[in-house]
Amino acid sequence: MARRIIRTPPYKDFLQAALHKRFLTTATVLIATVYVEAMLLAPWTSYLWTWFPIGPTGIRAFFLLLSGIWVLFLRIGQYHVGIRTSTSSFNCFVQNTTRMHTAEVFFAYLLSTACFWPVFLATRSSSSQMNLIQHVGADRTRLNEKPLFLGSYLALLAIAQSIYHLWKDEDRLALGCSKAGKNKTNGDDAIVQQIARSIPILLVQTLSASVIMVLINTIVYHMFLRSMIWSWTLSLTRPFYNMPRTNMLPASWPLTLTTIIQCNYSGFLLLFMWHLSNTVFSSTIVKEPLKNGQPLTSESRDPNGSLLNGLKSKKLSAKAFALWELNHISRSFPERRKAIFEDIDRKDGAMWSQVCMVCINTLKSIDNRIAAYDAPPPSPAPVQASQAVEPKRRSFAPVKEDAIFQPQSKEVTIKGELEKAIGHAITSGSQTSTGLSPMARKTLKQARDRFITKEQQESLAPEHVAGWFRKMALKVIENEYFGPFFREEFRKRFAAAVLGTPYAEVSMYINAAASLSGLVVSSLTDDKLGKVYLDVGNVVRVFTAIILNIEHFKSSFPMHWTDIEAVRECPEVNAVLDEMKNGLRAIMAEFEQYATDLRLTQTDLRLAKEACAEQPAEAGPAGERSEMREIQ
């Protein structure tokens, strides 16, 4: 009878199930938020119909939900793990401006605003004067400019929120890690407390932003948008209403106290819905990869196989969550640790060997990037002899460009030669001044000496022009407000070189180091087969080599000329270094006495102790400015 093959469920099945549940939590909070806002928009003429869901309040809540759901769709479609590792804010702006995902952010917030605006106008009473069409007589109507001002305000609010969304990288999921000696709690209670603490801050930020945007909209609307919005709205409403034939702007301005209050109120409601949705989404999605207090893969028919599938995943988010789960297993779940050590009958090798290889390869990717950064640029490929030899071309004298009927004898003047030289330079732009005749070069020199003084000629020399541009660039870089946008700081450049681009998930390297060290240390009591013992020496050497390589690379990494503060610190890389050092110390504390059996030489032990040693904090002295590269 043939042996039945049991299919190993992929890791994404368990991860997606957990993420879907967290998406529903965010959607539930969004529904509660829009329902409260629907009650706030009610006229409050009846106590029952103000809150009763089957009625006007329920209808308002439904359309407000259509407004907020677009932001939720945006977050679901564009979430990612890892920090942006652009060398400067300007480079990040250039890289993301033309991306499709940037346009999707603006589209989502503008569409959300387009759904919110008519709902808000429909709830306003006649005393607020927010009706788009006003009836003057029996058959005459006119356009009310106040709703147009409100629409312009909400549209600018959506654009400002889109810019804020991209600037803060709201789509990033900040994954956590379980460090040695402390377990980070991301349970439901902790999430609720975190969201509750953020609500007062969101209220203050939302209120202040809505007030500031009223001032900005007042300037932008009256300077750029008023005439265009007025004429377009008239063109759209004339087929349905008896509107004036002229597009003349009204004499009165729409900016009144009532309009300001309505703008602040609508902006506050819309911004609070956006910010609360983003906060809840970012908080709930990054909960620990646990279900009912157990790892996500515990319910799998093959827990180790599903976990291994996630560790080998090509998708960065799945691999990051799998490493986070492995870190929890290595420190808090002894039964799962024993299952990893005892699982030796796998297709590609024992479970421990594959887990060890995944963690080591994850950490070694740092070494690979450092080696690629230090590697010299590839030399151009040599030109083959058959390509180097070109067939000789028959040369002819250049065609004369003089006038056909030009008289033979013509007086040579400075003006004529100068015109001829300029015409020659224009018609042959690819040629340099060395191709001019001696008479033309002499004419140009005489004209230059006649019209430009020697001081002006010296100031126009290439070295002086380059020095002037250098001074202007440094003035911009040193500016308190605009300078940080163009500076290529050590922190950003070093993180990009060590952790990769365009995104780098720091927790992935921390969890890989913590998982590997935790499994090695716990193998003394949990590994009954002695499989881990054979790899301890290799783990020690790998940790030592990577730590020393990063520290050496950090000390020799050049400062960019725009980094005027010259601070040689990178918290992201330091977090990885600290975890690797803690793991190496824990391994050395348990296994140093078995160094001979582990085939660790005295050199290996000495280098490991050097790697574990704490490095003194480096200050950024002003003298390091000499290491900055010159402007190319």
N, C-alpha and C positions, 0 to 999 in steps of 0.2 A: 504494500500500500504506500502510495507516494506521501511524502511528508508535506503537511499543510504549511504554506508560507503565510506568516502573519505580517500584514502590512503595518509599518510603523507610521503612526499619524504624524504629519509634519508639525513643526513648532508653531507655524503661523495659525493653525486651527485653534490652538489654545490662546495665543496672543490676541487674535482678532476677536474671539469670544469675549475676552476680558475688556478689550477696547470698546466693543459695541456696548457693553454694559455701562462703561464710563461715558460714552457718547449719550446714552439715554439719561444719565444723571444730569449732564449739561443741558439737554433738551428740557428736562423737567424744571430745572431752575429758570430757563428761559420762558417757559410757559407761565410759571408763577410770576415772573417779572412783568410780562406783558399784561397779565390779568390785573395786577395791581395798578399798572399804568392806565389800563382801560377804565378802572374805577375812578382814578384821578381825573380822567378826561370826561367823566359823566357830568351832566348838568346838576345833579344832586337835588332834583325836584321831588324825587320819591326815594324813600329809604330802601324799599324792596328792589326796585329796578336798578338801583345803583350798583348792587353787588350780585344780583341774581344772574347766573350764567346763561340761562335760556332767555335771551332778550337782547336789547341794544348793547349791553356790556359784553356779552359773549361774542357778538358780531364784531365789535371793536377789537376785542382780544384776538380774534381770528386774523383780522387784517394786520394788526400789529405783529402777530407771530409771523406772517408772511414777510414783514420787514426785517425781523430779527433772524429769521432762518437762513437768510443769504450769508450772513456773517458766519453762522455755524457751518454751512456748506463750504465756505472758504477755508475755515480752519481744518475741516476734515480732509479736504482735497490737497492742502499745501503744508501739512505739518511735517516737520523734519527734526532730526536730532543733530546735535553738534553746533558749536559756535561758528560764526563767520570768521574766516582767517584771512581777510584782505589785509594788505600791508598798510593801507590808510583808508580813511573815510572817503576820500575822493576816488580812490580806486574801486572801492565797494560801490559807490554811486555810479561810476562808469560801467561796471560789470552788470549791475542789476537794472539799469535804466531800460535797456532794450529787451529784457527778458519778458516772456509771455506772462509769467506769474505776477509781474509788477502790474501789467494791465488788468489782470484778473482782480487784483486787490482794489484798484480804483473802480472797476465795474461793479464789484460786489457792494461796496459802500454807497455808490451812487444809486444803484438799484434799490438798496435798502431805504435810502432817503426818498426815492420816488414813490415807494409804497407807504411811507410814513406821512408825507406831506398832505395828501388828500384826506387821510383819516383825521389828522389834526384839524384841518380846515372844516371838516364836516361836524366836528364837535363844538365849534365856536359859536357863541350866541350872537345875536344881531348887534348887541351893544359893543362888542369887540371890533365891529366893522372889518371883519376878515372875509366877507363874501367876495368872490372873484367878480361877479357880475352884479351891478347895482342898477335898480330900476328907478329912473328919474321921473318918467311920466307914465301915461297909459301904454304907450308903444315905444318909448325911448329907453335905451339902456346905455350904460357906460362901464368902462373897465376900471376896476379898483386896483390901485397900484400896491396896496399894502400886502396882499397875498403874494405878489410878485417879489416884493422885498423879502418876505419870509422864505419863499422858495430859493432865492439867491443865497440867503443866509444858510439854509440847510445844505445846499449844494457845496458851498465853501466849507461848511463843517465836515461834509463827507470827504472832500479833498484833503483837508487838514488831518482828519483821522486816518486816511490812507497813508499819508506821508509819515505820520507817527507810527502806524503799524509797521511800515517798512523800516523805519529808522530803529525802532526798538526790537525788530525781528520777532514779532509776536508769534510767528508760526513755529518758533523753536520750542522743543520740549526739553526742559532741563531735567534730565534723568539724574537720579541719586546713586548712592553707593553705600554699602555696608562696610564701614571701616573696622579695623581691629579695635576691640575694646568698647565699641559703641555701635548700637544698631539704630539706624535712622528710622523713625516711625512715620509712615505715610498712610496710616489707617484711616477709616472713615471719620472717626472722631477728630483726628488731627486735621484732616482736610476741611471739615466743617468749621473748626476753630480758626483755621487759616483764612477761610473765606469771610467769616464773621469779623475778623480783625481788619480785613481789607475794605469792608464796606464803608466805614467812616472816611477813610482816605479817598475812596472813589467818589463819595459825595462831594468832598471839598474840591477835588480835581475837576470833577464834571461841572460844578457850579462856576468855578473860576474860568474854565475854558469856554463855557457858553457866554459869559460876559465879555471876554476878550474878543471872541469871534464876532460879536455884535459891532464892536468898534471897527474891526477889520472889514466887515461886510459893508458898513456905512461908507467907508472910503472907496472900496473897490466897486461897489454898485454905482455910486454917483459919478465916478471917473471913467469907468470902462463898460459897464453892463447895462445901464439904465435904458439907453436908447435902443439897444439891440433887443433886450427882453421885451420892451414895450411894443416895438414894431412887430416882432414875431407873434406875440400873444394876440395882438389885434388881427393879424392875418389869419390866425387859427380860429378866432371867435366870430369873425364877420359872417361866415356862411350860416351861422346858427342864431345870431342876434343882430339887432338893428344898431350897428356901431357907426360912429363917425367915420367919414371917408379919409380923413387926414390922420397922419401918424404923429401929430404934434404932442409933445410931452405935456402932462398936466402942470399947471402953475404951482400947485402945492406939492410939498415933499411928503413922501410916505412915512418919514421918520417922526413918529409921535411917541408919547409915553406909553400908550396902549400897544403900539407896534413893538417897542422895546421889550415890554413885559411878555408879550406873546412869543417873541423870538427867544428870550431867555428860557421861558417855560418849555417850549418845544425842543430847544437845543439840549436842555438839561435831561429831559426824558429820553431823547434819542441817544445821547452820549452815555448815559448811565446804562441803558440796555446793551450798548456795544461793549463797554468796559467790563460790566459784570459777566457777560457771556464769555469774553476772552479770559477773564480771571478764573472763572469756574472751569473752563475747558483746560487751561494750562495747569490747573491744580489737580484735577481729577485724573487726567490721562497719565500723569507721571507717578501714580501710586505704585507701590512695590509690586513686583510680579508674583503676588501671592493670591490664593483663593481659599477662603475659609481658614486662613492661617497656615496653609500648605503651599509649596511651590506650584506654579501653574501646570506643570507636566505631571503632577502626582496622579491625575485621573487618567492618564494615558495607559494604553495596553502595554506600551514599552516606554516607561518614563525616561530611561537613559537614552534610548534612540531618538525620542522627540527632542530632548534637550540637545543632543549632539547635532541634530538637524538644524536647530536654531544657531548653535555656535558656528556652524559652517555656512550659514546663510550669506548670500551675496548682498542682501539688503541690510543697510547699516542699522536701521531701527530694530529689526528683528535680532541681529547679532548683539546689539547693545543690551536689549532686554534679556537675552539668553545669558550673557555674561553677568548681568545683575542677578539673575536667578541662581546662577552657579555660585556667585559670591555668598548668597544667603545659605545655600546648601553647605558650602564649605565651613560655615561658622555656626549654623543654628539647627541643622538637621542631620544628626549622626546616622540615622537609618539610611538616608539617601547617600551619605558619604560611603558607608559600607557597601551599598549597592554599586557604586562606581568602582570601588577597589576590587570587588568580587566579579565584576562583569568582564570576563576574559575571552568569551567565545563570540566575538564580533567579526564581521567580514573584513574590515580594514585594520584589525588589531584590537587589543584590549581597550576598554573604555577609558581607563586612566591614561594610556599612551596617547590616545587621540585627543583627550581633553588637554593634556600637557602640551601637545604639539600645537593646538589651537591657541592656547594662551601665550606660548613662546613666540609663535609667528606674529601674533598681535603686537607683542612688545618689540620684536625684532623689526617690525615695519618702521619703527622710529630710527633704528640704525640704518635702514635702507635709505630713508629720506636724508639723513645726515650725510651718508656716503654720496648720494646723488647731488647734494648741494655742494660738497667739496670737490666733486669730480670736475676736471677741466672740460671746457666745451669741446665737443667733437670736432676734429679737424676735417676740413672739406675733403671730399673724395677726390683722389687724383684723376686728372683728366687723361683719358686714354689717348694713345698716339693717333688713332684713326680720327678722333674728334678734334685733336689739337691742330692737325694739318688742315688748313682751309685752302680751297682752290684759289689760285691767283685770279684777281679780277683786273680786267683791262681798265686803265685809268684814262680819263679824258680831262682836258682843261675845263675849268668851271665856266658856265655860260655867263657872258657879260650881261650886266644889268643896267648899263648906262643907256641913256636915251639914244634912240637911233639917229635922230636928226640933230644931235648935239654938235655944235661947232667944234672943230679940232683944237683950235687955239682958245684957251680959256684961262683967265687970270686966276692963279691959285691964291685963295684968301683963307684966313683963319676960320671965318664963318662957314665957308663952303666945305672946308675939310672937316669941321666939327659936325655939320649936317651929314656928311658922307659917313663919318665914323659912327654916328648914332644910328643911321639907317642900316649900316652893316651889322651893328650889334643887334638890331631888332630882327632883321631877316635871318640871322644865323645865331639864334639864342643859345644853341647848344655849344657854340664855340666860345672860348675864353678870349680875353683881351690880348693874349699872346699871338692870336692870329691876325691882329691888325698890322697894317703897314707901319714902318718907322715914322712916316710923316703923320699918320693918324695918332700914334701914341704920343708924338711930340705935341700935336695939337691939343689932345686931351690934357696933357700935363700943363700946357700953357693956360688953358681955360680954367683948370683947377686952381693954379696959382693965382690967377687973376681974380676969381670970384670967392675963393675960400682962403681964409688966413691960415697960417701955420698952426696956431692954437686949435682952430677948428678941425684941421686935418689930423692933429694928434688925438683930439677927442673922439674922432670917428675911426680910429685904428681898431682892429679886431679885439685886441686885448682890453682896450678901454671900454668898448661896447659890452664885452663879456663881463667885465667888472661891474658896469652899471646894472646890467640885468641881475647879477648875483646880489648886489645890494638891495635891489627892489624885491627880489624873491625872499631874501632874509627878512625884510620888513614885513612882508605878508605872513611869513612863517611865524614870526615873533609876535604877531598880533594876538591879543587875548581872545578875540571872538572868532576870527576867521582862520587863525593859524592852526588850531587842532584839526581842522578839516583836511589839511594838506600834509600834516606831519606823518612821516613813516616811523612810528615809534618802535623801540626795541621790542617791546612786549608783543606787538602785532606781527612784526617780521619774524621774530624768533618762534612764535607759536605756529606761524605758517610753515616755517622750514622744518620744524620738529614733528608737528602733529598733522600736517597735510592741509590741502586746500580742495575745494572752496569751503568745506565744513570739516570740523574736527570735534569728535565727541570725547571729551576728557574722561568721562566716567567709564568708557569702554576700556581704557588702559589701566585705570585705577582698579576696576573690578577684575581685570585679567591678572594683575599682579597680586591682588588680595586673595583671589580664588586659588591661584597656584601656591602661594605661600601657606594659606590656610589648609589646603589639602595635604601638603607635604608635612606640616607640623602634626596634623591630626592622624597621619598615617602611622605614627608610633603606636597608637592604641587601636586604630580601626583597620589597618591593613594586615590581615592575617596571612595573606599569600606572599608578602614581601615584594610586590611589584614596584612600589614607589621607591624603595630603597635604591634601586639601580639607577634612578634618574636624578637623585638629589644632587650629586656632584655637578651634573650638567646644568641644573637649575641655578645652583650657586654661581657657576661661571657665567651663565647668561645674564643674571641680574647684575653681577659685578661689571661685566663688560658694558652693558647698556648704561648703567649709572655713571661710570667713569667717562664714557663717550659723550654723554649729554653734558656733563660738567666741563669737559675740555672744550666741547663745541661752544658752550655758553661763554666761556672765558675768551675765546678767540673770535666770537661772532662780531663782525664789524658794525659800527654804529653808522646810521645814515646821516647825511649832512642836514636833513630837515629835523632830526631829533635833537632839539635844542636843550632839552632837559637831561638827556644822556643818562637815564636810569636803566641799569642792566638788571631788570627784574621782569619775570614773566610768571604770574601766579598760576596759570594753567599748567605750564610745564613743571613748576615747583610742586604742584599737587601730585603729579605723577611720580616725581622723584621722591617725595616724602613717603608715598605708599610703598614704592619699591625698596627704599631703605628700611622701612619698618618690617616689611616682609623678609628682607635679607637678614636683619638682626634676629628675627624670630627663628629663622632656619638655623642660623649659626649658633644661637643659644642652645638649641636642641641637638644639633648634629656635629658640632665642632669636635666633640670627644671621639667621634667615629670618623675623623678625617682620613685616616689611613685606609680604612675599609672602603671609604667612598672615593678613593683615589684622588684626593685633594692634596696637592703639593703645598709646601710652605709658601711658595709664591702665590698660589691661589688663596691661601688663608690671609696672607698679608694684603693682597689687593682687595679682598672682600672686606677686611676691617677698614681699609682706607675708604672704600665706597660707603660703608656704614657711618663713617665719621661725619659729624655736623660741619658744614662749611660756614665760615664767617660771613656775615651779611656784607655784601659789596655795596659801597656807596657810589654814587655817580659823580665823580669829581669833575671840575671844569676842565682839567687837563686832558680828559678823554676827548675833547673836541678835536684834538689833533688827529684822531683816528678816523674822523668823518671823511667820507669821500667827497671829492670836489664835484661841482656841477658839471655834468657831461655836456 
